[in-house]
Amino acid sequence: MSAVVWFDTSLLIDIESGALKGGAEELARMQRDGFKMLLPKHVETEFLYSQQGAQNLAKRQAFLQRFGMEVDNMASKVPLAQVRAWTDQATAAGLGHGDAKMVAHVRASAHVRNVRNPVLLSQNTKDISRMRLQGVNALRFEPIALKPKMHVAVHGGGKAIKPKASISPATGAPTRGAMFKAGLKGAFSAPSIASMIPDVILKFADRAAAKQALRNIQVKFIKEGFARGVAAGIMRWTEAELDANSKNRVSTLRLEGMGDAAGMLKLGDMFKLAEATENYAVDIGYAYAGTKEPAWKDQLRDKGFAFLRNARYHFGDDPEDLFEFEFISKLAWAIHNSTDAIIGPAISFD
C-alpha cells in the first residue's frame, strides 16, 4: 500500500517552473520510493485552470504525468456541508480562503482513505503552523539530501548495538509466544479482545453507548500498538528494548473524543483500557514480525524510512536514536498503512 502525500499549488508551480532547485529530482525520488502523490481538488483548479495555468496547460499536465501525480477526488465522498464547515473553520483560524479549501479537501480525502496525520507538502512556511491545527500534518518541502545518511545497524546483522544499561531483562517472552500461538485472528478474536477490558469497567460493557466507546478505543490502540510492535521487530529490537521503550505510552491527549455519549466511561478507566490494549498489541505486532523473513522486514523498514525521509524526519546522528521510543513511534506511523491492512481483518468483536 503506497504512502500518500498531498501538494499545495505554489510548491507545484515552483517545481514545474524550475524555481525550486532540486525539486524535480526530489519528486523523482519520491516516485521511485512508491509514494502516491496527490493534488487536492482546489490545487488542481489553481494549478491547471487559473489564468496562468490555462496558458501553460499542456506543459503542466505533462509535468503531472511525468511524476505520476494524480488529482484527488476522494473529498467528494464526504458531505459537502462537512467540507464547507472544515473550510470555514480553517478560514476562522487565519488561513486564506484558497489554503482553507485545500486543507479541507486534504482532510476530507484522508478521512475517506482512513489516513491518520495526512502529510501536506508546502512551501508556505508562514501558514504551516495554522494548517497543522486543522487536521493535516503540513510539512515544508525541502529538496535537499537529509543528513546523516546513516548506516542502520540492527541486531542480528553486522555489529549489533547493545541495549542501554538501564534496560531491564525482558519479562514477556513466554507470554508473547503464547498470545500469538493461534495467529492474528486468535490474538484479536472476541474472547481475547474481551479479556483486555479491565474488571472495573466490565459492568458497562453491555450498554450500547459504552460498548461502542470500548470498541473504538480498542480498535485505535490495537492498530497503533500493533504498528509499533512491528516497527520494533523490523528494526530488530531486543525484547528488553521493546519492554522498556515501547510500552505504557498512552496519554490523555490520545484519548480525546474517545468517550461514550452517556459519559459512563471515566478518563481513568479509558486510560487503563487503552494501555492494556496497546501493550498487548505491541507484543502481538512484535511476535508477528518475528515470524517474517528478513527480506520482508527489510522491505517494510526501507519503505518506512523512505516515508520518513520524504516527510523531512531527521533520524539523528547517533545510531542509538533508532532504539528510542520517539523513533519507533515515527516509524510505526510511517508504516501504519501496511500494518493496518494486516491487523484490520483480524479484529473481531463477535
Summary of the structure (lengths in Angstrom):
residues: 350
radius of gyration: 22.0
end to end distance: 27.7
largest distance: 67.0
contacts: 1107
relative contact order: 0.12
helix: 60%
strand: 6%
